[in-house]
């Protein structure tokens, strides 16, 4: 009679111990709350707005030539004195605001974003031709606006995308000539305006919470060519300078989802 009773008691004790161990170690087997949140899917559909800050680099090439090349060469004695090519690159900080809308279909995400950034770029190149004149070529940019569709896919709480669209920028160009001997009066032509172009880029955005996202983005912007002419005045030959303008923007930002 004692053996069945002992066996039953041992069975009950074993069940109690296994249950207690399961409760104790089950808690440790559960993933932390923050890890579970990172692995959970995230919905990107909706409107958002935010700010960005980064770095911009202007790749500006120019080609200058006297409009009447042969007479210029006859006076200076060198083709290099009458036509020049070079770079007036610049770089600076960039910061601004953006807003847009996303729509998610499964893992596919499409949307549109508009942004406005303030730039601090001033580039200048100086040449000293053989005949003694000083040639200055400069370019500066004040702001940049883009309007771009975004297309990509969701990966857990990240949004990887490609983007491209239209761009506008406030650009200024300066061409000046100076005679160190002061025989010829200085000549400076300055022109400024809004340039339109196109942009392509890529980026990644990550959801820090249900409403706040962090993004990193690169944009390439092409504004084509701008032409600056100087008149034949004060002894200077008439000239034409073509500026080829490209922009590189690398930035990070925060968005708030509504």
Secondary structure, 3 states (H helix, E strand, C coil): CHHHHHHHHHHHHHHHHHHHHHHHHHHHHCCCHHHHHHHCCCCCCEEEEEEEEEEEEEEEEEEEEECCHHHHHHHHCCHHHCEEEEECCEEEEEEEEEEEEEEEECCEEEEEEEEEEEEEEEEEEEEECCCCEEEEEEEEEEEEEEEEEEEEEEECCEEEEEEEEEEEEEEEEEEEEEECCCCCCCEEEEEEEEEEEEEEEEEEEEECCCCEEEEEEEEEEEEEEEEEEECCCCCCCCEEEEEEEEEEEEEEEEEEEC
